[in-house]
């Protein structure tokens, strides 16, 4: 079902030998099957505004800081020309 959002961690690198802190990189993909790319881009923009420059903690105690988000414009997916995909590249520190 569309619209939907998928998150994929692409890199997790410890910053110390104790592995208590790490750099993380992720890709967030927003999908929409509307005729134009506007829905995918609008959802991606909301995610960017909610994450960029912010910090948050998860219920299990992981803390994400220094979050940087870069938004790329939506493109039609090659596999399914009826679906738009907007992409966000995310970098952060996790401890």
C-alpha positions as CSV (number, residue, x, y, z in Angstrom):
1,X,0.0,0.0,0.0
2,X,1.2,3.5,-0.8
3,X,2.3,5.9,0.4
4,X,5.0,4.2,2.5
5,X,8.4,4.8,4.0
6,X,11.3,2.4,4.2
7,X,14.5,2.8,6.2
8,X,17.8,1.0,5.6
9,X,20.9,1.4,7.7
10,X,23.8,1.4,5.2
11,X,26.8,1.9,7.6
12,X,27.5,1.6,11.3
13,X,31.0,2.4,12.4
14,X,32.3,2.3,16.0
15,X,34.1,5.5,16.9
16,X,36.0,3.9,19.9
17,X,37.4,0.5,20.7
18,X,34.7,0.0,23.3
19,X,31.9,0.4,20.7
20,X,30.0,2.8,23.0
21,X,29.6,5.4,20.3
22,X,29.2,4.9,16.5
23,X,28.6,6.8,13.3
24,X,25.5,5.7,11.5
25,X,24.4,6.3,7.9
26,X,21.0,5.4,6.6
27,X,18.7,5.9,3.6
28,X,15.1,6.7,4.0
29,X,12.9,6.1,0.9
30,X,9.4,7.5,0.5
31,X,7.1,5.8,-2.1
32,X,4.0,7.1,-3.7
33,X,1.8,6.0,-6.6
34,X,0.1,9.3,-7.3
35,X,0.5,10.7,-10.8
36,X,3.0,13.4,-9.7
37,X,6.0,13.3,-7.4
38,X,4.5,15.9,-5.0
39,X,3.3,13.4,-2.3
40,X,6.6,11.6,-2.1
41,X,8.5,14.9,-1.9
42,X,6.1,16.4,0.7
43,X,6.4,13.4,3.0
44,X,10.2,13.4,2.6
45,X,10.3,17.1,3.4
46,X,8.3,16.5,6.7
47,X,10.8,13.7,7.7
48,X,13.7,16.1,6.9
49,X,12.2,18.9,9.1
50,X,11.6,16.4,11.9
51,X,15.1,14.9,11.9
52,X,17.6,17.4,10.6
53,X,19.7,19.0,13.4
54,X,17.7,17.1,16.1
55,X,18.5,14.5,18.7
56,X,16.3,11.7,20.1
57,X,16.5,8.6,22.2
58,X,14.8,5.2,21.6
59,X,12.9,3.2,24.2
60,X,15.9,0.8,24.6
61,X,18.2,3.8,25.4
62,X,20.1,4.4,22.2
63,X,20.6,8.1,21.7
64,X,20.9,9.6,18.2
65,X,22.7,13.1,18.0
66,X,24.1,15.4,15.3
67,X,21.5,14.2,12.8
68,X,22.1,15.5,9.2
69,X,19.6,14.9,6.5
70,X,20.0,15.5,2.8
71,X,16.9,15.2,0.5
72,X,17.1,14.1,-3.1
73,X,14.2,14.8,-5.5
74,X,11.7,12.1,-6.3
75,X,12.3,9.8,-9.3
76,X,10.1,7.1,-10.9
77,X,11.2,3.7,-9.9
78,X,12.7,1.7,-12.7
79,X,11.0,-1.6,-11.7
80,X,7.5,0.0,-11.5
81,X,7.1,3.2,-13.6
82,X,3.8,4.0,-11.6
83,X,5.7,4.5,-8.3
84,X,7.6,7.6,-7.3
85,X,10.5,7.3,-4.8
86,X,12.0,10.3,-2.8
87,X,15.3,9.6,-1.0
88,X,16.8,11.0,2.2
89,X,20.4,10.4,3.2
90,X,20.9,10.5,6.9
91,X,24.0,10.6,9.1
92,X,24.2,10.7,12.9
93,X,26.1,9.6,16.0
94,X,24.5,6.9,18.1
95,X,25.5,6.1,21.7
